[in-house]
Amino acid sequence: MSIERLHSGPRMSQVVIHDRTVYLSGQVSHDNRGSDVPTQAHEILAGIDRLLAEAGTDKSKILQATIWLTDMRTFAAFNEVWDAWVDTDHPPARACVESRLAAPNIDVEIGIVAARAE
């Protein structure tokens, strides 16, 4: 059994790879905190693309996505960005919930589980 960790700190790793499965920690906006949900979502999804590539996979291999929004009234705006990004030939299982998030001005968080490309 192999476990690889990327971008680790004392509290967490941004990526954990176990055998052929890639787990991303909850991804949030860093450069666009306080911006609208679509702007935050674009930044987060670009970051997810980079982390998946670094882990040897891509969005076509996403198994599950969990999305947290601070306000479900932004659900449609988020979905416009998501729908333009997601691999529509290989959509993941997905959940989207309303929740308070860890810091002010963060209105979107996305967690991902993906298969590693063969």
C-alpha positions in Angstrom: 0.0 0.0 0.0 1.4 3.3 -1.0 0.4 6.8 0.2 1.8 9.9 -1.4 1.2 13.4 0.0 1.6 16.7 -1.9 1.8 20.2 -0.6 1.8 19.0 3.1 1.9 21.1 6.2 1.6 20.3 9.8 -2.2 20.2 9.7 -3.1 18.8 6.3 -2.0 17.9 2.8 -3.6 19.5 -0.3 -3.4 16.1 -2.1 -3.3 12.6 -0.9 -2.8 9.7 -3.3 -3.6 6.2 -2.1 -3.0 3.5 -4.7 -5.0 4.8 -7.7 -7.2 7.3 -5.9 -6.5 11.0 -5.5 -8.1 13.0 -2.7 -8.0 16.8 -2.7 -8.5 18.8 0.4 -11.3 21.4 0.2 -10.1 24.0 -2.2 -11.0 27.7 -1.7 -10.2 31.0 -3.4 -7.0 32.7 -2.2 -6.6 35.6 -4.7 -10.3 36.4 -5.1 -11.7 36.2 -1.5 -14.6 38.5 -1.2 -15.3 38.4 -4.9 -18.5 37.0 -6.3 -19.1 33.2 -6.4 -18.4 32.8 -10.1 -15.0 34.6 -9.7 -14.1 32.4 -6.7 -15.3 29.3 -8.5 -13.1 30.0 -11.6 -10.0 30.3 -9.5 -10.8 27.2 -7.5 -11.5 25.1 -10.6 -8.3 26.2 -12.2 -6.4 25.2 -9.0 -8.2 21.8 -9.1 -7.0 21.3 -12.7 -3.4 22.0 -11.6 -3.5 19.7 -8.6 -5.1 16.9 -10.5 -2.4 17.2 -13.2 0.3 17.2 -10.6 -1.2 14.0 -9.2 -1.2 12.4 -12.6 -4.9 12.7 -13.5 -7.5 15.1 -14.8 -11.1 16.2 -14.4 -12.3 13.4 -16.6 -11.4 11.0 -13.8 -13.2 12.8 -11.0 -15.3 10.3 -9.1 -17.0 12.7 -6.6 -17.2 16.4 -6.0 -18.5 18.1 -2.8 -19.3 21.7 -3.0 -20.0 24.0 -0.1 -21.7 27.4 -0.7 -22.3 30.0 2.0 -25.6 30.9 0.3 -27.7 28.6 -1.8 -29.0 31.7 -3.7 -25.7 31.6 -5.5 -26.3 28.0 -6.7 -27.3 28.9 -10.2 -24.3 31.3 -10.6 -22.0 28.6 -9.4 -23.5 26.0 -11.7 -22.9 28.2 -14.8 -19.2 28.1 -14.0 -19.2 24.4 -13.1 -21.2 23.4 -16.2 -18.6 25.2 -18.4 -15.8 23.4 -16.7 -16.9 19.9 -15.9 -16.2 17.1 -18.4 -19.8 16.5 -19.5 -18.8 13.0 -21.0 -17.6 12.0 -17.5 -19.5 13.9 -14.9 -18.8 13.0 -11.3 -21.2 12.2 -8.5 -21.8 15.5 -6.8 -23.3 17.1 -3.7 -23.8 20.8 -3.1 -24.7 22.1 0.3 -25.0 25.4 2.1 -22.6 25.9 5.0 -20.7 28.5 6.9 -17.0 28.2 5.8 -13.8 28.6 7.7 -13.0 32.2 7.0 -14.8 35.4 6.0 -15.0 36.2 2.3 -14.8 32.6 1.3 -18.1 31.7 -0.3 -17.2 28.5 -2.2 -15.2 25.4 -1.2 -14.8 22.3 -3.4 -13.6 18.9 -2.4 -12.6 16.3 -5.0 -12.0 12.5 -5.2 -10.6 11.3 -8.4 -9.1 8.1 -10.0 -5.5 8.3 -11.0 -5.0 8.1 -14.7 -3.7 4.7 -15.9 
